[in-house]
Amino acid sequence: MLYNDEIIIFKNDRIGDLITSIPAIRLLIKNNKDKKITIFLSNINHKIKFLFDSINVNIIIVDYKLTFKNRLFILFYLLRKKISKIYIIRPKTFFFIFLFFFIL
C-alpha cells in the first residue's frame, strides 16, 4: 500500500518511559491506518517493538544518546519524506531545535 503522508514519532528513551507511552502510540496507530507511521526507538527499548506491529508502522532504531550520525540520518530522513505530523514523546532539545527548520 502506498501512503501519501507519514507520521513520525520520536521515542528513543529507556524502556520504562516507553511503557508509559504505549497507549498513546497505539492510539495514534489505530487512528491513522491510512498513513505510514515511523517510530524512532532507542537501541535500549527496541526489543518491545512488537507492541507496535502493524502493516503501516515502520520502526527505526537509533542510539539512546543520539550520535552525530544518528542526527544527520534523522535530518535527511525528514527532508526526503512528506511528513504530515511529528510527535516528540521524548523531550530532548535536539528534536525541538531542528523542527524549527521545518516550521519556518
Buried (B, 14 or more C-beta within 10 A) or exposed (E): EEBEBBBBBBBBBEEEBBEEBEEEBEEBBEEBEEBBBBBBBBEBBBEEBEEBEEEBBEBBBBEBEBEEEBBEBBBEBBEEEEBBEBBBBBEEEBBEEEBEEEEE
